[in-house]
Amino acid sequence: MSDIRERFEFTYESGATGSYLVINADKNEKILNYQVEMLANNQHNNILPIDIRQNNDKFNLYYNVTSKLTLAQYLSRNKLKRSEFLGVFSDIVRAILNTKDYLLYDSSFILDEEFMYINPHTVEIALVYIPLKFDTDINAALKDFAMKFIMYSSNIDEEENDN
């Protein structure tokens, strides 16, 4: 994730139509347009909708995060029941596994709680997908995320769990 934070600039914009996470990428980045079209034409509940706009020497990737919280914000405010914890992790894994159905790369997801979004009413997760080819070992990245998520981030309601 540190490589992605150094490589791109992350900002937020709000307007009349909603709130957006904006990732600014240099013009020399090789945006995979077929992946953008695949995401635009095939709505997936666990991947944030994306819109690309070119501005001079940069590409701006807009992700609609209206009515969503980052997973980190949600976890700092709420305790998760066992079923919610399993649902959150299941949504993340499902998004990664379904990439082959959409001709996407599983290594192009940002596996960081600051860039995973949750609908606080349905507790459904949506991930940020950057339509670029990354040289990331998704298995190692998912393992690291799972360890941090279980050990440090998730605030699990102990009364609801069965160990």
Secondary structure, DSSP 8 states (H G I E B T S, - for coil): -HHHHHHSEEEEEEETTEEEEEEEEETTS---HHHHHHHHHS--TTB--EEEEEETTEEEEEEE-TT-EEHHHHHHH--B-HHHHHHHHHHHHHHHHGGGGGT--GGGB---GGGEEEETTTTEEEE-B-SS-----HHHHHHHHHHHIIIII--B-GGG---
